[in-house]
């Protein structure tokens, strides 16, 4: 018996952005490794790459993720 059942049909209202095909999909059409989501709307999914870029920039400049110079060094 399988522990995880592969879902082949998406739920209406679940939106994803497929990284492989570079398109918005309703329901998971592609494997999880190739998509962002779920999003609440088609528009949110369409802006997935922009959202990811903004978040990456926030994380890269967040001082909590970077050691201050000289701290933690012996």
Phi and psi restraints in degrees (value plus and minus 20) as a CYANA .aco file:
   2 UNK   PHI     -95.4   -55.4
   2 UNK   PSI     119.1   159.1
   3 UNK   PHI     -97.5   -57.5
   3 UNK   PSI     -54.6   -14.6
   4 UNK   PHI    -141.4  -101.4
   4 UNK   PSI     103.3   143.3
   5 UNK   PHI    -109.4   -69.4
   5 UNK   PSI     107.7   147.7
   6 UNK   PHI     -93.1   -53.1
   6 UNK   PSI     104.2   144.2
   7 UNK   PHI    -109.0   -69.0
   7 UNK   PSI      98.3   138.3
   8 UNK   PHI    -117.3   -77.3
   8 UNK   PSI     -41.1    -1.1
   9 UNK   PHI    -136.9   -96.9
   9 UNK   PSI     109.1   149.1
  10 UNK   PHI     -99.1   -59.1
  10 UNK   PSI     144.1   184.1
  11 UNK   PHI    -105.9   -65.9
  11 UNK   PSI     118.0   158.0
  12 UNK   PHI     -79.3   -39.3
  12 UNK   PSI     117.0   157.0
  13 UNK   PHI      73.1   113.1
  13 UNK   PSI     -27.1    12.9
  14 UNK   PHI    -116.2   -76.2
  14 UNK   PSI     101.6   141.6
  15 UNK   PHI    -135.8   -95.8
  15 UNK   PSI     121.5   161.5
  16 UNK   PHI    -152.5  -112.5
  16 UNK   PSI     137.6   177.6
  17 UNK   PHI    -133.2   -93.2
  17 UNK   PSI      99.3   139.3
  18 UNK   PHI    -104.8   -64.8
  18 UNK   PSI      99.7   139.7
  19 UNK   PHI     -93.0   -53.0
  19 UNK   PSI     -48.8    -8.8
  20 UNK   PHI     -93.1   -53.1
  20 UNK   PSI     -66.6   -26.6
  21 UNK   PHI    -118.5   -78.5
  21 UNK   PSI     -26.7    13.3
  22 UNK   PHI      33.8    73.8
  22 UNK   PSI      32.6    72.6
  23 UNK   PHI    -168.9  -128.9
  23 UNK   PSI     141.1   181.1
  24 UNK   PHI    -104.8   -64.8
  24 UNK   PSI     117.9   157.9
  25 UNK   PHI    -148.9  -108.9
  25 UNK   PSI     121.4   161.4
  26 UNK   PHI    -114.0   -74.0
  26 UNK   PSI      99.0   139.0
  27 UNK   PHI      60.3   100.3
  27 UNK   PSI     136.8   176.8
  28 UNK   PHI     -96.1   -56.1
  28 UNK   PSI      84.4   124.4
  29 UNK   PHI    -111.8   -71.8
  29 UNK   PSI     -52.1   -12.1
  30 UNK   PHI    -130.2   -90.2
  30 UNK   PSI     143.3   183.3
  31 UNK   PHI     -79.4   -39.4
  31 UNK   PSI     131.5   171.5
  32 UNK   PHI     -75.5   -35.5
  32 UNK   PSI     -52.3   -12.3
  33 UNK   PHI     -87.5   -47.5
  33 UNK   PSI     -36.7     3.3
  34 UNK   PHI    -129.0   -89.0
  34 UNK   PSI      -4.5    35.5
  35 UNK   PHI    -164.4  -124.4
  35 UNK   PSI     136.4   176.4
  36 UNK   PHI    -126.6   -86.6
  36 UNK   PSI     125.5   165.5
  37 UNK   PHI     116.0   156.0
  37 UNK   PSI    -197.9  -157.9
  38 UNK   PHI    -103.3   -63.3
  38 UNK   PSI     134.7   174.7
  39 UNK   PHI    -135.7   -95.7
  39 UNK   PSI     137.4   177.4
  40 UNK   PHI     -96.3   -56.3
  40 UNK   PSI     -42.6    -2.6
  41 UNK   PHI    -162.9  -122.9
  41 UNK   PSI     142.5   182.5
  42 UNK   PHI     -81.3   -41.3
  42 UNK   PSI     -60.1   -20.1
  43 UNK   PHI     -83.4   -43.4
  43 UNK   PSI     -63.1   -23.1
  44 UNK   PHI     -80.6   -40.6
  44 UNK   PSI     -62.4   -22.4
  45 UNK   PHI     -85.6   -45.6
  45 UNK   PSI     -56.5   -16.5
  46 UNK   PHI     -84.6   -44.6
  46 UNK   PSI     -46.0    -6.0
  47 UNK   PHI    -119.7   -79.7
  47 UNK   PSI      -2.8    37.2
  48 UNK   PHI     -78.4   -38.4
  48 UNK   PSI     -62.9   -22.9
  49 UNK   PHI     -87.8   -47.8
  49 UNK   PSI     -58.5   -18.5
  50 UNK   PHI     -85.7   -45.7
  50 UNK   PSI     -62.6   -22.6
  51 UNK   PHI     -81.6   -41.6
  51 UNK   PSI     -64.1   -24.1
  52 UNK   PHI     -83.0   -43.0
  52 UNK   PSI     -61.6   -21.6
  53 UNK   PHI     -83.5   -43.5
  53 UNK   PSI     -62.5   -22.5
  54 UNK   PHI     -84.1   -44.1
  54 UNK   PSI     -62.5   -22.5
  55 UNK   PHI     -86.0   -46.0
  55 UNK   PSI     -61.5   -21.5
  56 UNK   PHI     -80.1   -40.1
  56 UNK   PSI     -62.2   -22.2
  57 UNK   PHI     -83.4   -43.4
  57 UNK   PSI     -62.0   -22.0
  58 UNK   PHI     -80.5   -40.5
  58 UNK   PSI     -65.1   -25.1
  59 UNK   PHI     -87.5   -47.5
  59 UNK   PSI     -58.6   -18.6
  60 UNK   PHI     -86.1   -46.1
  60 UNK   PSI     -48.4    -8.4
  61 UNK   PHI    -123.2   -83.2
  61 UNK   PSI     -15.6    24.4
  62 UNK   PHI    -100.0   -60.0
  62 UNK   PSI      97.8   137.8
  63 UNK   PHI     -84.2   -44.2
  63 UNK   PSI     -39.8     0.2
  64 UNK   PHI     -88.9   -48.9
  64 UNK   PSI     -39.1     0.9
  65 UNK   PHI    -115.3   -75.3
  65 UNK   PSI     -23.1    16.9
  66 UNK   PHI    -144.5  -104.5
  66 UNK   PSI     117.3   157.3
  67 UNK   PHI     -89.8   -49.8
  67 UNK   PSI     120.2   160.2
  68 UNK   PHI     -96.2   -56.2
  68 UNK   PSI     128.1   168.1
  69 UNK   PHI     -77.2   -37.2
  69 UNK   PSI     107.6   147.6
  70 UNK   PHI      71.4   111.4
  70 UNK   PSI     -37.5     2.5
  71 UNK   PHI    -100.5   -60.5
  71 UNK   PSI     121.5   161.5
  72 UNK   PHI      54.4    94.4
  72 UNK   PSI     -14.4    25.6
  73 UNK   PHI    -120.2   -80.2
  73 UNK   PSI     122.3   162.3
